[in-house]
Each structure stands twice: as structure tokens, then as C-alpha cells.
Amino acid sequence: MQKISFTIVLLSIFFVVLTTPAIASKVLVMPTGDVPVETLEMDFLYHRGLNSLGAQIGFYPGLSAGLRQDFGGQLYATVKAAIIEETQNRPAFALGGELSVNRTHLYAAVSKQLGNPSLRGHVAFGLGRYSRGMAGMTLMLNPVKVNNAPTTSLFMEYDGQGINGGLIARFSPELKANLGIAFGHGLSAGLNYKVAF
């Protein structure tokens, strides 16, 4: 019965993603081809039973670096570099990595608007936790904020371990929250706060 429920939710999200126009935002876990510019991003994520806290700063155009702590686990230094910026004809392309004393995870990520201005696709592949590849789509449902309602986006991704899907609510340019399902592993949730300088 539980597998049937997850299948229905998965098919519903895919149906909405394929039929609703919107603008996409970041994917929950997988990296995208986007690199923050002159911003500090701090985030908390609960996913697949694990908590992590991270900070990433875009300190130079096309370059960002930061730290991520997996609670009860590794502390990672993170780095990301934009190699190609997205245009109408070509995708964004970035290289990045997560480095700790015991583990190294390296990736190449590509992101591109998929025809509809509201829909973006993302693909990542590399070494370590990226060796199985990752892919995702983001779809903005309401690009214009009305009254106090947040702008919302749907996301669907394969993160190298399984499929995740859910909703991203942006309450302001600085604050967004994620709520989703890691199929077979229960709820995922996150908060992201961004400061421009």
C-alpha cells in the first residue's frame, strides 16, 4: 500500500512538472550549474535521516567556497566554479567539489532552461557520491509574489541514492524553505537564507 501511495505522489508531481508553466529554482540536494555571486548562503537540510548545516560564499564572479557539516559525520570544505554561463542556446556548466580529511566528492554540473521559462533541468556527474550521476527538474508555479503568499516551485530529482520530490517556498529574496519526500526514506526539509553584499 505504501509503494502505491509513493507511486501516485511521484506520478502527480511528474504530471504537474510536465504541464504547468513556471520558473525553476535550485534542486534540494544535487548541485546545479549556478554559482552564487557576491552572496553568502546559509542552509540547514534534513534529508534521508541526516542533518547538515552549510555556508557558501560567492566571493568572486563565478567562484564560491564554503563549509558543510554533516551532523555526527564529516566536515567538508566546498568549492564551485562557473565554467560557462547559461545563455539561450547553451547550458550553464560548473565544476565543484566537497573535500574532507577522509573523503573527496568531485562533480561537473549542467543546468538549462527547458523551453518553458519556468522549467529548468539539471544534471551532475563525477566522483565519490556523484559517481552514480544526479538529475533533476525545477518548476516555478507562481513567479509573482501576491500579498503575503510565497512564490512556490516544485522539484523532482534523482540524487544518486533515490528519487526526491516536493515543494520550495520562497518567502522573500533572502529566505526559502523546502519540504519534500525522499521516496522510501520519509520527509525531507530545509531552510536557506541568503545575504547579498
C-alpha positions, 0 to 999 in steps of 0.5 A: 500500500505504501509503494502505491501511495509513493507511486501516485505522489511521484506520478502527480508531481511528474504530471504537474512538472510536465504541464504547468508553466513556471520558473525553476529554482535550485534542486534540494540536494544535487548541485546545479550549474549556478554559482552564487555571486557576491552572496553568502548562503546559509542552509540547514537540510534534513534529508534521508535521516541526516542533518547538515548545516552549510555556508557558501560564499560567492566571493568572486564572479563565478567562484564560491567556497564554503563549509558543510557539516554533516551532523555526527559525520564529516566536515567538508570544505566546498568549492564551485566554479562557473565554467560557462554561463547559461545563455539561450542556446547553451547550458550553464556548466560548473565544476565543484567539489566537497573535500574532507580529511577522509573523503573527496566528492568531485562533480561537473554540473549542467543546468538549462532552461527547458523551453518553458521559462519556468522549467529548468533541468539539471544534471551532475556527474563525477566522483565519490557520491556523484559517481552514480550521476544526479538529475533533476527538474525545477518548476516555478508555479507562481513567479509573482509574489501576491500579498503575503503568499510565497512564490512556490516551485516544485522539484523532482530529482534523482540524487544518486541514492533515490528519487526526491520530490516536493515543494520550495517556498520562497518567502522573500529574496533572502529566505526559502524553505523546502519540504519534500519526500525522499521516496522510501526514506520519509520527509525531507526539509530545509531552510536557506537564507541568503545575504547579498553584499 
